[in-house]
Amino acid sequence: MNRRTALQTAGAVAAASLLPGGVNAVEEKSKLIVMVAYQGFTVLDLVGPLQVLSRVPGYRTVIVAESRDPIVTDCLTLLPSMTFEECPQEVAVLFLPGGLTGTVKAMSDPEVIKFLQTRGATAEYVTSVCTGSLILGAAGLLRGYKAATHWSSREVLKTLGATPVAERVVIDRNRVTGGGVTAGIDFGLTLAARLSNEANAQGIQLALEYDPAPPFHAGTPETAPAAITERARKRLTPFLESAQQAAQAAASRW
Amino acid sequence: MNRRTALQTAGAVAAASLLPGGVNAVEEKSKLIVMVAYQGFTVLDLVGPLQVLSRVPGYRTVIVAESRDPIVTDCLTLLPSMTFEECPQEVAVLFLPGGLTGTVKAMSDPEVIKFLQTRGATAEYVTSVCTGSLILGAAGLLRGYKAATHWSSREVLKTLGATPVAERVVIDRNRVTGGGVTAGIDFGLTLAARLSNEANAQGIQLALEYDPAPPFHAGTPETAPAAITERARKRLTPFLESAQQAAQAAASRW
């Protein structure tokens, strides 16, 4: 058995036999929350919202990717529950997590873009966290919309025809976008209240004991010590250059 | 090829070829942060700390489980990077995520308890988030220590000989424990500063844009609307009864 066959078999087995939605997965009739996975994405971008949204009554979260191959995120390996091809056209929520190099690749991946354009055209909500908004943008789904993204990447959103807003969660018509990585929990609770109601969102918040107490005040470029912000900006420069290139290329294809 | 072989092969391939630590995995010489996975755990309990700790210089995060079989968490399926047997004795950080039914099972699983007792005896830090502390407690690793856990489960900690403390992060000698689910991010940053230094922890906080803004004030039993807290307590009663039974059984084995 070669590597590819082994991975595909494992993915298929996991999907068919092991409750891919997890032990709390609910009935097939629920409306679909489609979380798109791709190689190298930032795992907390997806898991923050997933942990919240998987508990919204009447909805079912699925992790959808180009194939059933394991997805190697920035810090763990997971199995998708469904391929792009297997995903129904009717989607309640289309969600994109962000990342760095993997996100830039996804911005130029025709399979990803086609999937987003077809499902995004009819989805009730088109959503993202962190630089996931750059992939939505590359698919043309944020043209003329206000949107959030990671603090480093707001200029790239402009190239994609969107208006960046420096907030944890930005809602513009049916686009709901979150800021960098950890904003996914605030995003998830905000969206949960819209999909269901405020009481259910509060119940989820209590279950997840979401009463944050960051030990430092370094969560934004404005509050972090200047030297730390400077170092972060320098580290992110190559990513931002490649993201801008991918954004320009995407916009030229519209 | 039967199912078991397929999954083991996929796990082995993922571990050997696909950078199980994720695309940011670093050299083998780094000190080990061992994150224990078991069927049914709450995925954000692990992913919050993982996202932080995977970025601490000089350390390497690994997800360790009884076998290489896929782990079905409460809302996604992931592949462990190492088995208990393969895990070295020398561990810098031993970490346990929490959950509900799966956590109670792990409290009584001799393989899990043996692994925790052997690695916990020499680990530099013995840690957990949420009800992960109940598994540490069942292994006898919290006797005489102050510890945090999910708000619902503090009484169970007493049965395990620990003193529960209602804080996001509790440090008692080399035991570092976090409160419910989302406390894992506060826990991760606190531990990152100890393993490395405050500047590196702040750099990670900035990269993850951790400047939380919960849309509601329902994160603790005290701040949530009374009806929501009451409903949550009722829902958790069967879990707490089985956790107390598992705790009594564990304590009787010491």
HADDOCK unambig.tbl for C-alpha pairs under 7 A between the chains (distance, minus, plus):
assign (segid A and resid 3 and name CA) (segid B and resid 13 and name CA) 6.86 0.50 0.50
assign (segid A and resid 6 and name CA) (segid B and resid 6 and name CA) 5.52 0.50 0.50
assign (segid A and resid 6 and name CA) (segid B and resid 9 and name CA) 6.22 0.50 0.50
assign (segid A and resid 6 and name CA) (segid B and resid 10 and name CA) 5.41 0.50 0.50
assign (segid A and resid 7 and name CA) (segid B and resid 10 and name CA) 5.02 0.50 0.50
assign (segid A and resid 9 and name CA) (segid B and resid 6 and name CA) 6.25 0.50 0.50
assign (segid A and resid 10 and name CA) (segid B and resid 6 and name CA) 5.66 0.50 0.50
assign (segid A and resid 10 and name CA) (segid B and resid 7 and name CA) 5.06 0.50 0.50
assign (segid A and resid 10 and name CA) (segid B and resid 10 and name CA) 6.16 0.50 0.50
assign (segid A and resid 18 and name CA) (segid B and resid 72 and name CA) 6.87 0.50 0.50
assign (segid A and resid 20 and name CA) (segid B and resid 76 and name CA) 6.16 0.50 0.50
assign (segid A and resid 20 and name CA) (segid B and resid 77 and name CA) 6.10 0.50 0.50
assign (segid A and resid 21 and name CA) (segid B and resid 75 and name CA) 5.25 0.50 0.50
assign (segid A and resid 21 and name CA) (segid B and resid 76 and name CA) 5.56 0.50 0.50
assign (segid A and resid 22 and name CA) (segid B and resid 72 and name CA) 5.56 0.50 0.50
assign (segid A and resid 22 and name CA) (segid B and resid 73 and name CA) 5.46 0.50 0.50
assign (segid A and resid 22 and name CA) (segid B and resid 74 and name CA) 4.56 0.50 0.50
assign (segid A and resid 22 and name CA) (segid B and resid 75 and name CA) 3.94 0.50 0.50
assign (segid A and resid 22 and name CA) (segid B and resid 76 and name CA) 5.01 0.50 0.50
assign (segid A and resid 22 and name CA) (segid B and resid 77 and name CA) 6.66 0.50 0.50
assign (segid A and resid 23 and name CA) (segid B and resid 40 and name CA) 6.23 0.50 0.50
assign (segid A and resid 23 and name CA) (segid B and resid 72 and name CA) 6.88 0.50 0.50
assign (segid A and resid 23 and name CA) (segid B and resid 73 and name CA) 6.59 0.50 0.50
assign (segid A and resid 23 and name CA) (segid B and resid 74 and name CA) 4.84 0.50 0.50
assign (segid A and resid 23 and name CA) (segid B and resid 75 and name CA) 6.58 0.50 0.50
assign (segid A and resid 24 and name CA) (segid B and resid 74 and name CA) 5.58 0.50 0.50
assign (segid A and resid 24 and name CA) (segid B and resid 75 and name CA) 6.54 0.50 0.50
assign (segid A and resid 40 and name CA) (segid B and resid 23 and name CA) 6.25 0.50 0.50
assign (segid A and resid 44 and name CA) (segid B and resid 47 and name CA) 6.19 0.50 0.50
assign (segid A and resid 44 and name CA) (segid B and resid 48 and name CA) 6.57 0.50 0.50
assign (segid A and resid 44 and name CA) (segid B and resid 51 and name CA) 6.41 0.50 0.50
assign (segid A and resid 47 and name CA) (segid B and resid 44 and name CA) 6.19 0.50 0.50
assign (segid A and resid 48 and name CA) (segid B and resid 44 and name CA) 6.57 0.50 0.50
assign (segid A and resid 51 and name CA) (segid B and resid 44 and name CA) 6.41 0.50 0.50
assign (segid A and resid 51 and name CA) (segid B and resid 75 and name CA) 6.94 0.50 0.50
assign (segid A and resid 54 and name CA) (segid B and resid 75 and name CA) 6.68 0.50 0.50
assign (segid A and resid 72 and name CA) (segid B and resid 18 and name CA) 6.93 0.50 0.50
assign (segid A and resid 72 and name CA) (segid B and resid 22 and name CA) 5.62 0.50 0.50
assign (segid A and resid 72 and name CA) (segid B and resid 23 and name CA) 6.91 0.50 0.50
assign (segid A and resid 73 and name CA) (segid B and resid 22 and name CA) 5.45 0.50 0.50
assign (segid A and resid 73 and name CA) (segid B and resid 23 and name CA) 6.59 0.50 0.50
assign (segid A and resid 74 and name CA) (segid B and resid 22 and name CA) 4.50 0.50 0.50
assign (segid A and resid 74 and name CA) (segid B and resid 23 and name CA) 4.82 0.50 0.50
assign (segid A and resid 74 and name CA) (segid B and resid 24 and name CA) 5.58 0.50 0.50
assign (segid A and resid 75 and name CA) (segid B and resid 21 and name CA) 5.14 0.50 0.50
assign (segid A and resid 75 and name CA) (segid B and resid 22 and name CA) 3.87 0.50 0.50
assign (segid A and resid 75 and name CA) (segid B and resid 23 and name CA) 6.57 0.50 0.50
assign (segid A and resid 75 and name CA) (segid B and resid 24 and name CA) 6.52 0.50 0.50
assign (segid A and resid 75 and name CA) (segid B and resid 51 and name CA) 6.93 0.50 0.50
assign (segid A and resid 75 and name CA) (segid B and resid 54 and name CA) 6.67 0.50 0.50
assign (segid A and resid 76 and name CA) (segid B and resid 20 and name CA) 6.11 0.50 0.50
assign (segid A and resid 76 and name CA) (segid B and resid 21 and name CA) 5.51 0.50 0.50
assign (segid A and resid 76 and name CA) (segid B and resid 22 and name CA) 4.99 0.50 0.50
assign (segid A and resid 77 and name CA) (segid B and resid 20 and name CA) 6.15 0.50 0.50
assign (segid A and resid 77 and name CA) (segid B and resid 22 and name CA) 6.69 0.50 0.50
assign (segid A and resid 77 and name CA) (segid B and resid 78 and name CA) 5.82 0.50 0.50
assign (segid A and resid 77 and name CA) (segid B and resid 79 and name CA) 5.60 0.50 0.50
assign (segid A and resid 78 and name CA) (segid B and resid 77 and name CA) 5.81 0.50 0.50
assign (segid A and resid 78 and name CA) (segid B and resid 78 and name CA) 3.97 0.50 0.50
assign (segid A and resid 78 and name CA) (segid B and resid 79 and name CA) 5.82 0.50 0.50
assign (segid A and resid 79 and name CA) (segid B and resid 77 and name CA) 5.59 0.50 0.50
assign (segid A and resid 79 and name CA) (segid B and resid 78 and name CA) 5.80 0.50 0.50
assign (segid A and resid 180 and name CA) (segid B and resid 208 and name CA) 5.98 0.50 0.50
assign (segid A and resid 180 and name CA) (segid B and resid 209 and name CA) 5.11 0.50 0.50
assign (segid A and resid 181 and name CA) (segid B and resid 208 and name CA) 5.14 0.50 0.50
assign (segid A and resid 181 and name CA) (segid B and resid 209 and name CA) 6.36 0.50 0.50
assign (segid A and resid 182 and name CA) (segid B and resid 208 and name CA) 5.95 0.50 0.50
assign (segid A and resid 182 and name CA) (segid B and resid 209 and name CA) 6.26 0.50 0.50
assign (segid A and resid 182 and name CA) (segid B and resid 210 and name CA) 5.55 0.50 0.50
assign (segid A and resid 183 and name CA) (segid B and resid 212 and name CA) 6.70 0.50 0.50
assign (segid A and resid 186 and name CA) (segid B and resid 213 and name CA) 6.34 0.50 0.50
assign (segid A and resid 186 and name CA) (segid B and resid 214 and name CA) 5.32 0.50 0.50
assign (segid A and resid 186 and name CA) (segid B and resid 215 and name CA) 6.33 0.50 0.50
assign (segid A and resid 189 and name CA) (segid B and resid 215 and name CA) 6.95 0.50 0.50
assign (segid A and resid 190 and name CA) (segid B and resid 215 and name CA) 6.39 0.50 0.50
assign (segid A and resid 202 and name CA) (segid B and resid 216 and name CA) 6.62 0.50 0.50
assign (segid A and resid 202 and name CA) (segid B and resid 218 and name CA) 5.39 0.50 0.50
assign (segid A and resid 203 and name CA) (segid B and resid 228 and name CA) 5.83 0.50 0.50
assign (segid A and resid 205 and name CA) (segid B and resid 218 and name CA) 5.95 0.50 0.50
assign (segid A and resid 205 and name CA) (segid B and resid 219 and name CA) 5.29 0.50 0.50
assign (segid A and resid 206 and name CA) (segid B and resid 218 and name CA) 5.53 0.50 0.50
assign (segid A and resid 206 and name CA) (segid B and resid 219 and name CA) 4.45 0.50 0.50
assign (segid A and resid 206 and name CA) (segid B and resid 220 and name CA) 5.62 0.50 0.50
assign (segid A and resid 206 and name CA) (segid B and resid 221 and name CA) 6.90 0.50 0.50
assign (segid A and resid 206 and name CA) (segid B and resid 224 and name CA) 6.92 0.50 0.50
assign (segid A and resid 208 and name CA) (segid B and resid 180 and name CA) 5.97 0.50 0.50
assign (segid A and resid 208 and name CA) (segid B and resid 181 and name CA) 5.15 0.50 0.50
assign (segid A and resid 208 and name CA) (segid B and resid 182 and name CA) 5.95 0.50 0.50
assign (segid A and resid 209 and name CA) (segid B and resid 180 and name CA) 5.10 0.50 0.50
assign (segid A and resid 209 and name CA) (segid B and resid 181 and name CA) 6.37 0.50 0.50
assign (segid A and resid 209 and name CA) (segid B and resid 182 and name CA) 6.26 0.50 0.50
assign (segid A and resid 209 and name CA) (segid B and resid 219 and name CA) 4.70 0.50 0.50
assign (segid A and resid 209 and name CA) (segid B and resid 220 and name CA) 5.77 0.50 0.50
assign (segid A and resid 210 and name CA) (segid B and resid 182 and name CA) 5.55 0.50 0.50
assign (segid A and resid 210 and name CA) (segid B and resid 219 and name CA) 4.40 0.50 0.50
assign (segid A and resid 211 and name CA) (segid B and resid 219 and name CA) 4.59 0.50 0.50
assign (segid A and resid 211 and name CA) (segid B and resid 220 and name CA) 6.62 0.50 0.50
assign (segid A and resid 212 and name CA) (segid B and resid 183 and name CA) 6.72 0.50 0.50
assign (segid A and resid 212 and name CA) (segid B and resid 212 and name CA) 6.72 0.50 0.50
assign (segid A and resid 213 and name CA) (segid B and resid 186 and name CA) 6.35 0.50 0.50
assign (segid A and resid 214 and name CA) (segid B and resid 186 and name CA) 5.31 0.50 0.50
assign (segid A and resid 215 and name CA) (segid B and resid 186 and name CA) 6.34 0.50 0.50
assign (segid A and resid 215 and name CA) (segid B and resid 189 and name CA) 6.96 0.50 0.50
assign (segid A and resid 215 and name CA) (segid B and resid 190 and name CA) 6.40 0.50 0.50
assign (segid A and resid 216 and name CA) (segid B and resid 202 and name CA) 6.61 0.50 0.50
assign (segid A and resid 218 and name CA) (segid B and resid 202 and name CA) 5.39 0.50 0.50
assign (segid A and resid 218 and name CA) (segid B and resid 205 and name CA) 5.94 0.50 0.50
assign (segid A and resid 218 and name CA) (segid B and resid 206 and name CA) 5.53 0.50 0.50
assign (segid A and resid 219 and name CA) (segid B and resid 205 and name CA) 5.30 0.50 0.50
assign (segid A and resid 219 and name CA) (segid B and resid 206 and name CA) 4.46 0.50 0.50
assign (segid A and resid 219 and name CA) (segid B and resid 209 and name CA) 4.71 0.50 0.50
assign (segid A and resid 219 and name CA) (segid B and resid 210 and name CA) 4.41 0.50 0.50
assign (segid A and resid 219 and name CA) (segid B and resid 211 and name CA) 4.59 0.50 0.50
assign (segid A and resid 220 and name CA) (segid B and resid 206 and name CA) 5.62 0.50 0.50
assign (segid A and resid 220 and name CA) (segid B and resid 209 and name CA) 5.77 0.50 0.50
assign (segid A and resid 220 and name CA) (segid B and resid 211 and name CA) 6.62 0.50 0.50
assign (segid A and resid 221 and name CA) (segid B and resid 206 and name CA) 6.91 0.50 0.50
assign (segid A and resid 224 and name CA) (segid B and resid 206 and name CA) 6.93 0.50 0.50
assign (segid A and resid 228 and name CA) (segid B and resid 203 and name CA) 5.84 0.50 0.50
